[in-house]
Amino acid sequence: MMSSPKTLHISKFKVDEVLEDGSAVAHVEDFSSDIGALGEVLFQNDGTDSYVNDQIITAPKGKVEQIGTCKYSGNTIPVIRIIK
């Protein structure tokens, strides 16, 4: 994980795939200078949220943090969380 989280200015995601551990791979539904539109991200399963395929996830601007990266389908993608 990153030494300190990086705030991202993204507010809308769509879940593409729920993984066996309950984490979700999603793509960005809005433009961001941090991650391009349709860029993939991973929401880790932290035990407080559950995800389903095609779910739309929204967050207030400035409430999304990148906390690390992971490998998915041969690509490195950001691991993110929504600050509650």
Backbone as CSV, one residue per row, in Angstrom:
resi,resn,N_x,N_y,N_z,CA_x,CA_y,CA_z,C_x,C_y,C_z
1,MET,0.828,-1.183,0.000,0.000,0.000,0.000,0.878,1.256,0.000
2,MET,0.257,2.356,-0.331,0.979,3.624,-0.411,1.269,4.142,0.994
3,SER,2.354,4.921,1.131,2.696,5.457,2.445,1.651,6.455,2.928
4,SER,1.085,7.243,1.999,-0.036,8.109,2.359,-1.014,8.122,1.187
5,PRO,-2.310,7.999,1.470,-3.308,7.946,0.398,-3.302,9.214,-0.452
6,LYS,-3.642,9.049,-1.716,-3.729,10.170,-2.649,-5.206,10.438,-2.940
7,THR,-5.661,11.669,-2.701,-7.050,12.025,-2.979,-7.261,12.112,-4.484
8,LEU,-8.323,11.467,-4.959,-8.690,11.477,-6.373,-9.982,12.256,-6.551
9,HIS,-10.116,12.922,-7.667,-11.307,13.732,-7.939,-12.199,12.996,-8.923
10,ILE,-12.789,11.912,-8.440,-13.655,11.038,-9.224,-14.923,10.844,-8.398
11,SER,-16.068,10.742,-9.068,-17.287,10.573,-8.280,-18.180,9.423,-8.735
12,LYS,-17.928,8.822,-9.896,-18.853,7.798,-10.381,-18.095,6.633,-11.008
13,PHE,-18.498,5.418,-10.603,-17.883,4.183,-11.073,-18.977,3.182,-11.429
14,LYS,-18.648,2.220,-12.294,-19.561,1.111,-12.580,-18.791,-0.184,-12.398
15,VAL,-19.349,-1.085,-11.581,-18.699,-2.361,-11.281,-18.746,-3.260,-12.519
16,ASP,-17.561,-3.744,-12.921,-17.451,-4.671,-14.043,-17.458,-6.120,-13.577
17,GLU,-16.772,-6.381,-12.456,-16.631,-7.760,-11.989,-16.436,-7.777,-10.483
18,VAL,-17.177,-8.647,-9.813,-16.978,-8.882,-8.388,-16.076,-10.104,-8.271
19,LEU,-14.968,-9.973,-7.576,-13.994,-11.052,-7.430,-14.398,-11.991,-6.300
20,GLU,-13.761,-13.151,-6.243,-14.112,-14.169,-5.241,-14.018,-13.669,-3.804
21,ASP,-13.076,-12.755,-3.533,-12.913,-12.256,-2.165,-13.885,-11.122,-1.831
22,GLY,-14.772,-10.769,-2.786,-15.751,-9.715,-2.550,-15.302,-8.337,-3.003
23,SER,-14.041,-8.217,-3.427,-13.564,-6.952,-3.992,-14.222,-6.746,-5.350
24,ALA,-14.194,-5.508,-5.841,-14.851,-5.213,-7.110,-13.930,-4.437,-8.039
25,VAL,-13.843,-4.904,-9.280,-13.159,-4.158,-10.326,-14.223,-3.299,-11.000
26,ALA,-13.952,-2.006,-11.082,-14.916,-1.070,-11.655,-14.202,-0.157,-12.637
27,HIS,-14.976,0.505,-13.481,-14.379,1.508,-14.364,-14.949,2.879,-14.023
28,VAL,-14.134,3.888,-14.288,-14.499,5.268,-13.999,-15.546,5.712,-15.009
29,GLU,-16.645,6.268,-14.498,-17.736,6.722,-15.355,-17.695,8.226,-15.611
30,ASP,-16.832,8.951,-14.914,-16.728,10.386,-15.155,-15.280,10.752,-15.438
31,PHE,-15.080,11.883,-16.094,-13.732,12.304,-16.428,-12.988,12.729,-15.173
32,SER,-11.732,12.395,-15.133,-10.875,12.800,-14.022,-9.483,13.033,-14.550
33,SER,-8.831,14.024,-14.023,-7.432,14.220,-14.396,-6.549,13.183,-13.707
34,ASP,-7.103,12.482,-12.698,-6.340,11.474,-11.948,-6.307,10.135,-12.685
35,ILE,-7.460,9.704,-13.158,-7.608,8.436,-13.875,-8.551,8.721,-15.033
36,GLY,-8.170,8.368,-16.226,-8.992,8.662,-17.392,-10.350,7.985,-17.340
37,ALA,-11.314,8.533,-18.065,-12.643,7.925,-18.167,-12.474,6.488,-18.656
38,LEU,-13.229,5.591,-18.105,-13.219,4.151,-18.379,-11.981,3.447,-17.844
39,GLY,-11.128,4.165,-17.097,-9.997,3.518,-16.450,-10.490,2.560,-15.373
40,GLU,-9.759,1.466,-15.158,-10.173,0.475,-14.168,-9.582,0.785,-12.801
41,VAL,-10.343,0.440,-11.765,-9.921,0.581,-10.381,-10.406,-0.636,-9.599
42,LEU,-9.849,-0.842,-8.424,-10.276,-1.933,-7.546,-10.778,-1.361,-6.231
43,PHE,-12.003,-1.739,-5.862,-12.519,-1.470,-4.519,-12.267,-2.729,-3.712
44,GLN,-11.450,-2.652,-2.659,-11.181,-3.818,-1.822,-12.397,-4.142,-0.966
45,ASN,-12.564,-5.415,-0.674,-13.610,-5.840,0.249,-13.105,-5.584,1.665
46,ASP,-13.689,-4.584,2.313,-13.271,-4.267,3.684,-14.278,-4.762,4.714
47,GLY,-15.270,-5.509,4.257,-16.256,-6.069,5.165,-17.435,-5.154,5.462
48,THR,-17.401,-3.912,4.964,-18.501,-2.983,5.247,-19.431,-2.794,4.055
49,ASP,-18.952,-3.090,2.848,-19.762,-2.932,1.642,-19.772,-4.228,0.862
50,SER,-20.812,-4.444,0.089,-20.838,-5.565,-0.844,-21.149,-4.994,-2.224
51,TYR,-20.721,-5.710,-3.241,-20.835,-5.211,-4.606,-21.541,-6.236,-5.489
52,VAL,-22.157,-5.755,-6.559,-22.769,-6.618,-7.572,-22.348,-6.096,-8.946
53,ASN,-22.310,-6.988,-9.931,-21.968,-6.580,-11.289,-22.935,-5.505,-11.774
54,ASP,-22.422,-4.550,-12.528,-23.175,-3.427,-13.110,-23.655,-2.406,-12.078
55,GLN,-23.253,-2.538,-10.826,-23.622,-1.562,-9.792,-22.961,-0.224,-10.079
56,ILE,-23.701,0.854,-9.910,-23.153,2.201,-10.013,-22.770,2.648,-8.602
57,ILE,-21.538,3.081,-8.440,-21.035,3.567,-7.159,-20.765,5.066,-7.319
58,THR,-21.329,5.857,-6.420,-21.082,7.306,-6.465,-20.464,7.750,-5.147
59,ALA,-19.662,8.784,-5.228,-19.007,9.343,-4.049,-18.919,10.846,-4.221
60,PRO,-18.968,11.598,-3.129,-18.759,13.040,-3.242,-17.354,13.325,-3.778
61,LYS,-17.217,14.366,-4.588,-15.886,14.762,-5.098,-14.937,14.991,-3.920
62,GLY,-13.718,14.510,-4.078,-12.712,14.671,-3.031,-12.782,13.629,-1.930
63,LYS,-13.708,12.656,-2.032,-13.859,11.628,-1.000,-13.372,10.257,-1.462
64,VAL,-12.596,10.224,-2.545,-12.038,8.970,-3.044,-10.520,9.041,-2.900
65,GLU,-9.942,7.989,-2.323,-8.494,7.940,-2.141,-7.911,6.713,-2.831
66,GLN,-6.749,6.903,-3.433,-5.980,5.763,-3.920,-5.091,5.311,-2.775
67,ILE,-5.203,4.024,-2.418,-4.436,3.514,-1.281,-3.357,2.527,-1.707
68,GLY,-3.279,2.245,-3.003,-2.258,1.329,-3.503,-2.531,0.959,-4.945
69,THR,-1.867,-0.102,-5.403,-2.085,-0.639,-6.742,-2.127,-2.156,-6.651
70,CYS,-2.654,-2.786,-7.690,-2.660,-4.241,-7.768,-2.611,-4.647,-9.231
71,LYS,-2.303,-5.905,-9.478,-2.305,-6.457,-10.828,-3.683,-7.054,-11.107
72,TYR,-4.216,-6.734,-12.280,-5.501,-7.298,-12.713,-5.435,-7.476,-14.222
73,SER,-5.619,-8.696,-14.685,-5.588,-9.022,-16.121,-4.325,-8.481,-16.796
74,GLY,-3.197,-8.604,-16.107,-1.925,-8.195,-16.674,-1.623,-6.706,-16.600
75,ASN,-2.549,-5.926,-16.042,-2.349,-4.485,-15.910,-2.252,-4.100,-14.435
76,THR,-1.555,-3.021,-14.156,-1.515,-2.470,-12.810,-2.623,-1.438,-12.708
77,ILE,-3.524,-1.625,-11.731,-4.644,-0.699,-11.554,-4.642,-0.142,-10.137
78,PRO,-5.215,1.057,-9.943,-5.257,1.649,-8.605,-6.230,0.910,-7.689
79,VAL,-5.851,0.785,-6.427,-6.765,0.314,-5.381,-7.287,1.561,-4.699
80,ILE,-8.608,1.692,-4.622,-9.188,2.918,-4.079,-10.182,2.618,-2.958
81,ARG,-10.515,3.657,-2.222,-11.573,3.553,-1.199,-12.311,4.872,-1.166
82,ILE,-13.538,4.798,-0.689,-14.346,5.998,-0.491,-14.245,6.369,0.976
83,ILE,-13.905,7.614,1.242,-13.803,8.112,2.621,-15.222,8.351,3.123
84,LYS,-15.553,7.725,4.234,-16.922,7.857,4.778,-16.981,8.862,5.883
